[in-house]
């Protein structure tokens, strides 16, 4: 998946402050259906767009940089607002923020669907990402507030199924809606389909979702949000626009100066932590080696996702000339492989083999990429979907082994009182990585394509650019594999009541041997 296939885990922290509904109250299942539908809508909206990009380009005349901002703008706004959205829910009520988020997301979807030009579409996508940042963090917090502890296992199992379904159905649904060209609207129904879903969620959410707040919510760190957003814009804007503008000097200065902004952010967050204990980023978490390594993995893995899924779509549709439906169907083996491997990795493999499962996933993704490069070079413009199936399945299995257990591996040594902040930071960092990867597409993909190509040269140029991009992705995955050595060898299991952390043993028991958790 994209970036968007992993939702924030407890971004807003534990949903304390409001007693859960009585187990006999059936409304809680209706509330669950509503928030899960909203989560599904967000997941699908991320994956559905890539498949429609060629149609958007043909209809609106969008430039390459506009194409990138249609996806990167959403990811950037989503990343910048995740932690803030969670804290707003803590302070002002999670139901209230969920309803504001889903209402705003629906309005932004309408603006996307009726966009008159690429600029309006980009602006509407940025608004949509910002509204998703208000809506999505409340989902798991509402679940915490609504369901008693003994029911949450079943609920999170359903949540995992929704995530898998979103990954599988997004590209296919986008392909079908684009291919059908409903009412002559071409790509626009991929956004307009959110309107009835969002309106229903807004109406039913007001009736069935119970309000909850945190008893001692942290203050908002607006300066921290501003610094993060400014730093990312100074880094990403020159990356996406640099090629079109001939790589001006100001672009290089902006990218270099973004490092100073991030350094200023670190200094400010340290000062704020000492002053009132409510920084946007809890810097003390980075003293935990496994967490620091895990954040690095999440960031670089986000870069992988950002680059691969966009160039893959451009390769199939604009390079090979395939229809949206053919490209969408081609991705089904990949999505199924991700879903199956993710389930097996969490339930069977990680308790037995620990971080080796994640590292095996990285190696499988590298192997799949190398196989894909070989297939693309061998068959060129004549490659078929069947010939892509093998590398896609290998890559999908590898990704499934990583995405499902990664957050637990990163959080395994984090103090329990910081688990909410850490979860939000992890997911924010991955979204930032995705936005960075989408920005890098102008360098690794479009940078190798000439501005003036004869029509018959476009296909081969895109095929060559795709292969070069996959080499970049494989290189990033090698870095991910090496950084994973800093993750704990086996996941820790925290005993209820604050007991000493333990680790599962290969035979299914538990051990207090510290060597197993390092």
Secondary structure by P-SEA (a helix, b strand, c coil): cccccccccccccccccccccccccaaaaaaaaaaaaaaaaaaaaaaaaaaaaaaaaaaccccaaaaaaaaaaaaaaaaacaaaaaaaaaaccaaaaaaaaaaaaaaaaaaaaacccaaaaaaaaaaaaaaaaacccaaaaaaaacccccaaaaaaaaaaaaaaaaaacaaaaaaaaaaacccccccccccccaaaaaaaaaaaaaccbbbbbbccccccaaaaaaaaaaaaaaccccccccccccccaaaaaaaaaaaaaaaaaaaaaaaaaaccccccccccccccaaaaaaaaaaaaaaaaaaacaaaaaaaacccccccaaaaaaaaaaaaaaaaaaaaaaaccccccccaaaaaaaaaaaaaaaaaaaaaaaacccccccccaaaaaaaaaaaaaacccaaaaaaaccccccaaaaaaaaaaaaaaaaaaaaaaaccccccccccccccccaaaaaaaaaaaaaaaaaaaaaaaaaaaccccccbbbbbccccccbbbbcccccccccccccc
